[in-house]
Amino acid sequence: MSTHEVLQAAADLVAAFARNDRAAYFDAFTADASFVFHTLPQPLLSRDAYQALWDSWRRDEGFEVLSCASSNAFVSLQGDVAVLMHDVATELRMNGEQFFSQERETIVFKRQGARTQQEQGLWLACHEHLSAMPEGLPPP
């Protein structure tokens, strides 16, 4: 196991989000993944719940990701679990308006499909927590 594998899983997840690849983006999460977004009043407690919200944003508000970039990534390996912290700069379109955000995100990955420590397995995200960037900090 290496931090490189987790960083690659995170890069793939961010890239799928950035190109609006709904299937690849949600395939990067476990079915029981949970999501905490500072823009929502309550957590989403499954991948299906987030997919339903994503689909309603697209249908009702014209939601589209224009770009997303990760920086300042740090990985902490904890056996078959890895915690990734990074900064994300995202540009979105909703209701015909463009929005830019600088946020801090934690993604917890869980290794799937490995029966032994020698097997590589697949790193899937099982929790995502998105926070607003603290006020007064310069962009990354």
Backbone as CSV, one residue per row, in Angstrom:
resi,resn,N_x,N_y,N_z,CA_x,CA_y,CA_z,C_x,C_y,C_z
1,MET,0.838,-1.190,0.000,0.000,0.000,0.000,0.871,1.236,0.000
2,SER,0.438,2.220,-0.735,1.198,3.458,-0.733,0.260,4.646,-0.845
3,THR,0.764,5.762,-0.415,-0.025,6.982,-0.547,-0.277,7.285,-2.026
4,HIS,0.620,6.828,-2.899,0.453,7.065,-4.338,-0.880,6.500,-4.840
5,GLU,-1.262,5.309,-4.395,-2.517,4.686,-4.826,-3.722,5.530,-4.400
6,VAL,-3.676,6.043,-3.191,-4.768,6.869,-2.688,-4.803,8.202,-3.438
7,LEU,-3.634,8.798,-3.657,-3.584,10.049,-4.411,-4.125,9.857,-5.820
8,GLN,-3.847,8.698,-6.429,-4.359,8.423,-7.768,-5.878,8.250,-7.738
9,ALA,-6.396,7.555,-6.733,-7.844,7.397,-6.598,-8.514,8.765,-6.436
10,ALA,-7.900,9.633,-5.642,-8.448,10.983,-5.446,-8.369,11.790,-6.734
11,ALA,-7.258,11.697,-7.451,-7.113,12.419,-8.718,-8.158,11.953,-9.727
12,ASP,-8.418,10.653,-9.770,-9.435,10.118,-10.677,-10.823,10.632,-10.308
13,LEU,-11.122,10.676,-9.014,-12.407,11.176,-8.530,-12.581,12.643,-8.911
14,VAL,-11.574,13.468,-8.646,-11.634,14.902,-8.959,-11.753,15.115,-10.466
15,ALA,-11.007,14.348,-11.250,-11.056,14.484,-12.712,-12.444,14.139,-13.243
16,ALA,-13.064,13.083,-12.713,-14.414,12.718,-13.150,-15.407,13.826,-12.802
17,PHE,-15.283,14.397,-11.601,-16.137,15.509,-11.194,-15.936,16.694,-12.139
18,ALA,-14.677,17.020,-12.426,-14.342,18.183,-13.244,-14.897,18.078,-14.662
19,ARG,-15.014,16.866,-15.176,-15.524,16.701,-16.549,-16.997,16.287,-16.584
20,ASN,-17.685,16.402,-15.438,-19.104,16.067,-15.357,-19.395,14.626,-15.755
21,ASP,-18.472,13.734,-15.455,-18.661,12.322,-15.773,-19.374,11.674,-14.586
22,ARG,-20.695,11.749,-14.600,-21.507,11.285,-13.475,-21.210,9.840,-13.115
23,ALA,-21.148,8.967,-14.107,-20.928,7.536,-13.839,-19.572,7.306,-13.174
24,ALA,-18.508,7.848,-13.729,-17.172,7.639,-13.161,-17.054,8.294,-11.783
25,TYR,-17.653,9.461,-11.616,-17.595,10.160,-10.333,-18.257,9.321,-9.238
26,PHE,-19.481,8.889,-9.458,-20.175,8.138,-8.415,-19.632,6.721,-8.258
27,ASP,-19.026,6.165,-9.301,-18.366,4.857,-9.173,-17.152,4.916,-8.255
28,ALA,-16.653,6.114,-7.975,-15.501,6.280,-7.090,-15.888,6.194,-5.613
29,PHE,-17.204,6.066,-5.333,-17.712,6.006,-3.957,-18.339,4.650,-3.670
30,THR,-18.258,4.225,-2.413,-18.988,3.036,-1.980,-20.480,3.367,-1.936
31,ALA,-21.328,2.353,-2.018,-22.778,2.572,-1.988,-23.227,3.217,-0.678
32,ASP,-22.535,2.890,0.424,-22.920,3.435,1.728,-22.129,4.685,2.115
33,ALA,-21.512,5.322,1.134,-20.736,6.540,1.410,-21.642,7.620,2.005
34,SER,-21.047,8.465,2.836,-21.763,9.600,3.423,-21.076,10.892,2.990
35,PHE,-21.859,11.969,2.995,-21.377,13.241,2.465,-21.844,14.369,3.377
36,VAL,-20.909,15.241,3.749,-21.219,16.429,4.530,-20.720,17.624,3.733
37,PHE,-21.653,18.435,3.269,-21.324,19.625,2.490,-21.784,20.854,3.258
38,HIS,-20.922,21.838,3.393,-21.269,23.041,4.148,-22.411,23.815,3.507
39,THR,-22.750,23.502,2.279,-23.824,24.196,1.569,-25.192,23.538,1.762
40,LEU,-25.226,22.390,2.440,-26.487,21.673,2.654,-26.863,21.667,4.129
41,PRO,-28.160,21.658,4.444,-28.585,21.693,5.843,-28.364,20.392,6.603
42,GLN,-28.241,19.264,5.890,-28.007,17.987,6.577,-27.121,17.092,5.714
43,PRO,-26.483,16.104,6.352,-25.638,15.165,5.610,-26.460,14.308,4.650
44,LEU,-25.795,13.827,3.617,-26.359,12.828,2.713,-25.784,11.491,3.156
45,LEU,-26.636,10.514,3.410,-26.190,9.286,4.068,-26.006,8.094,3.133
46,SER,-26.010,8.348,1.826,-25.720,7.285,0.865,-25.330,7.892,-0.473
47,ARG,-24.678,7.079,-1.282,-24.332,7.504,-2.638,-25.617,7.783,-3.426
48,ASP,-26.639,6.941,-3.244,-27.908,7.150,-3.954,-28.529,8.501,-3.612
49,ALA,-28.455,8.904,-2.348,-29.011,10.199,-1.937,-28.285,11.342,-2.642
50,TYR,-26.952,11.249,-2.744,-26.186,12.283,-3.427,-26.486,12.267,-4.924
51,GLN,-26.586,11.087,-5.522,-26.907,11.007,-6.949,-28.267,11.638,-7.241
52,ALA,-29.250,11.394,-6.393,-30.578,11.977,-6.590,-30.508,13.499,-6.512
53,LEU,-29.737,14.016,-5.554,-29.578,15.466,-5.431,-28.861,16.028,-6.658
54,TRP,-27.770,15.381,-7.077,-27.013,15.792,-8.273,-27.955,15.867,-9.477
55,ASP,-28.764,14.819,-9.660,-29.682,14.777,-10.801,-30.717,15.905,-10.724
56,SER,-31.204,16.211,-9.524,-32.170,17.308,-9.392,-31.503,18.650,-9.673
57,TRP,-30.255,18.829,-9.247,-29.527,20.070,-9.569,-29.400,20.233,-11.077
58,ARG,-29.038,19.158,-11.757,-28.872,19.226,-13.217,-30.209,19.544,-13.885
59,ARG,-31.253,18.870,-13.472,-32.567,19.025,-14.085,-33.180,20.395,-13.761
60,ASP,-33.129,20.807,-12.503,-33.847,21.999,-12.058,-33.033,23.282,-12.117
61,GLU,-31.712,23.164,-12.032,-30.884,24.366,-11.931,-29.787,24.448,-12.990
62,GLY,-29.763,23.480,-13.913,-28.736,23.506,-14.950,-27.330,23.338,-14.404
63,PHE,-27.204,22.586,-13.310,-25.907,22.374,-12.654,-24.906,21.772,-13.618
64,GLU,-23.729,22.392,-13.664,-22.629,21.881,-14.489,-21.302,22.275,-13.849
65,VAL,-20.403,21.320,-13.731,-19.058,21.600,-13.246,-18.242,22.086,-14.433
66,LEU,-17.602,23.235,-14.277,-16.773,23.797,-15.345,-15.309,23.452,-15.146
67,SER,-14.882,23.377,-13.887,-13.505,22.981,-13.584,-13.408,22.636,-12.105
68,CYS,-12.408,21.835,-11.779,-12.130,21.507,-10.382,-10.661,21.107,-10.297
69,ALA,-9.944,21.720,-9.379,-8.518,21.427,-9.217,-8.208,21.183,-7.747
70,SER,-7.386,20.176,-7.505,-6.964,19.809,-6.158,-5.545,20.303,-5.919
71,SER,-5.281,20.735,-4.682,-3.916,21.137,-4.309,-3.701,20.833,-2.830
72,ASN,-2.457,20.862,-2.416,-2.082,20.679,-1.009,-2.587,19.369,-0.418
73,ALA,-2.526,18.301,-1.201,-3.038,17.011,-0.730,-2.107,16.400,0.312
74,PHE,-2.730,15.779,1.321,-2.025,15.037,2.350,-2.806,13.759,2.602
75,VAL,-2.091,12.620,2.673,-2.722,11.326,2.898,-2.195,10.723,4.190
76,SER,-3.118,10.215,4.999,-2.768,9.467,6.195,-3.317,8.055,6.018
77,LEU,-2.420,7.067,5.933,-2.827,5.673,5.792,-3.095,5.068,7.158
78,GLN,-4.228,4.375,7.281,-4.637,3.734,8.531,-5.097,2.308,8.206
79,GLY,-4.159,1.464,7.774,-4.519,0.106,7.360,-5.272,0.132,6.051
80,ASP,-6.500,-0.403,6.063,-7.327,-0.425,4.859,-8.167,0.833,4.698
81,VAL,-7.858,1.853,5.489,-8.530,3.144,5.412,-7.467,4.212,5.191
82,ALA,-7.811,5.206,4.389,-6.903,6.328,4.161,-7.698,7.624,4.241
83,VAL,-7.111,8.617,4.865,-7.739,9.930,4.979,-6.961,10.885,4.093
84,LEU,-7.652,11.483,3.146,-7.048,12.469,2.252,-7.613,13.835,2.608
85,MET,-6.731,14.806,2.817,-7.137,16.196,3.011,-6.541,16.985,1.865
86,HIS,-7.326,17.887,1.279,-6.803,18.724,0.204,-7.660,19.979,0.071
87,ASP,-7.147,20.920,-0.711,-7.890,22.126,-1.054,-8.442,21.926,-2.456
88,VAL,-9.655,22.409,-2.686,-10.247,22.305,-4.011,-10.724,23.675,-4.486
89,ALA,-10.421,23.966,-5.722,-10.891,25.177,-6.386,-11.855,24.711,-7.473
90,THR,-13.101,25.140,-7.366,-14.149,24.637,-8.255,-14.884,25.789,-8.917
91,GLU,-15.173,25.609,-10.192,-16.009,26.551,-10.924,-17.234,25.795,-11.412
92,LEU,-18.418,26.327,-11.081,-19.694,25.698,-11.414,-20.584,26.661,-12.172
93,ARG,-21.572,26.090,-12.845,-22.639,26.892,-13.427,-23.954,26.363,-12.862
94,MET,-24.758,27.286,-12.328,-26.100,26.956,-11.848,-27.012,28.107,-12.220
95,ASN,-28.192,27.758,-12.725,-29.164,28.785,-13.132,-28.549,29.825,-14.056
96,GLY,-27.633,29.393,-14.927,-27.008,30.290,-15.897,-25.906,31.167,-15.345
97,GLU,-25.633,31.095,-14.053,-24.571,31.905,-13.442,-23.373,31.042,-13.106
98,GLN,-22.178,31.632,-13.230,-20.955,30.923,-12.856,-20.578,31.275,-11.427
99,PHE,-20.134,30.243,-10.705,-19.708,30.398,-9.321,-18.322,29.789,-9.167
100,PHE,-17.474,30.453,-8.379,-16.143,29.941,-8.087,-16.033,29.774,-6.579
101,SER,-15.498,28.636,-6.149,-15.335,28.414,-4.717,-13.960,27.846,-4.406
102,GLN,-13.446,28.225,-3.258,-12.214,27.671,-2.690,-12.647,26.962,-1.424
103,GLU,-12.435,25.657,-1.380,-12.896,24.889,-0.237,-11.810,23.928,0.227
104,ARG,-12.013,23.420,1.406,-11.133,22.404,1.985,-11.967,21.137,2.109
105,GLU,-11.357,20.014,1.761,-12.119,18.773,1.718,-11.337,17.635,2.363
106,THR,-12.075,16.779,3.048,-11.535,15.525,3.564,-12.312,14.399,2.898
107,ILE,-11.583,13.447,2.338,-12.199,12.259,1.750,-11.588,11.049,2.440
108,VAL,-12.443,10.192,2.949,-11.988,8.941,3.557,-12.153,7.841,2.521
109,PHE,-11.060,7.149,2.247,-11.054,6.042,1.293,-10.941,4.725,2.058
110,LYS,-11.568,3.703,1.507,-11.506,2.363,2.084,-11.061,1.410,0.983
111,ARG,-10.101,0.587,1.308,-9.606,-0.371,0.315,-10.614,-1.500,0.161
112,GLN,-11.009,-1.762,-1.062,-12.011,-2.769,-1.382,-11.387,-3.901,-2.187
113,GLY,-11.827,-5.120,-1.954,-11.446,-6.242,-2.805,-10.116,-6.887,-2.516
114,ALA,-9.387,-6.441,-1.510,-8.095,-7.050,-1.164,-8.332,-8.067,-0.053
115,ARG,-7.944,-9.303,-0.291,-8.129,-10.339,0.733,-6.914,-10.456,1.647
116,THR,-5.769,-9.990,1.159,-4.547,-10.033,1.977,-3.848,-8.685,1.881
117,GLN,-2.895,-8.446,2.756,-2.131,-7.192,2.720,-1.313,-7.066,1.440
118,GLN,-1.004,-8.191,0.795,-0.199,-8.151,-0.422,-1.024,-7.754,-1.649
119,GLU,-2.321,-8.022,-1.607,-3.178,-7.644,-2.727,-3.432,-6.149,-2.692
120,GLN,-3.443,-5.563,-3.865,-3.593,-4.127,-3.957,-5.010,-3.654,-3.630
121,GLY,-6.014,-4.251,-4.228,-7.379,-3.802,-4.000,-7.654,-2.473,-4.687
122,LEU,-8.839,-1.965,-4.468,-9.297,-0.730,-5.094,-9.675,0.249,-3.987
123,TRP,-9.198,1.476,-4.068,-9.536,2.493,-3.077,-10.799,3.221,-3.515
124,LEU,-11.854,3.111,-2.709,-13.105,3.818,-2.968,-13.392,4.772,-1.817
125,ALA,-13.971,5.911,-2.152,-14.318,6.901,-1.131,-15.556,6.439,-0.373
126,CYS,-15.489,6.502,0.964,-16.642,6.112,1.787,-17.179,7.297,2.599
127,HIS,-16.481,8.419,2.593,-16.970,9.621,3.265,-16.295,10.836,2.646
128,GLU,-17.082,11.882,2.467,-16.554,13.148,1.951,-17.098,14.275,2.812
129,HIS,-16.216,15.166,3.236,-16.613,16.321,4.043,-16.012,17.561,3.391
130,LEU,-16.877,18.431,2.921,-16.463,19.652,2.238,-16.728,20.840,3.144
131,SER,-15.697,21.660,3.364,-15.806,22.828,4.239,-15.433,24.087,3.479
132,ALA,-16.020,25.187,3.891,-15.629,26.477,3.324,-14.198,26.787,3.749
133,MET,-13.451,27.418,2.867,-12.096,27.848,3.199,-12.206,28.945,4.260
134,PRO,-11.394,28.881,5.316,-11.456,29.925,6.350,-11.250,31.316,5.745
135,GLU,-12.000,32.273,6.265,-11.914,33.666,5.796,-10.513,34.204,5.977
136,GLY,-10.102,35.023,5.038,-8.832,35.722,5.169,-7.612,34.948,4.674
137,LEU,-7.790,33.684,4.302,-6.665,32.921,3.785,-6.531,33.177,2.298
138,PRO,-5.302,33.324,1.830,-5.126,33.523,0.387,-5.444,32.220,-0.343
139,PRO,-5.877,32.314,-1.604,-6.124,31.094,-2.379,-4.850,30.262,-2.493
140,PRO,-5.001,28.923,-2.582,-3.816,28.060,-2.689,-3.068,28.283,-3.981
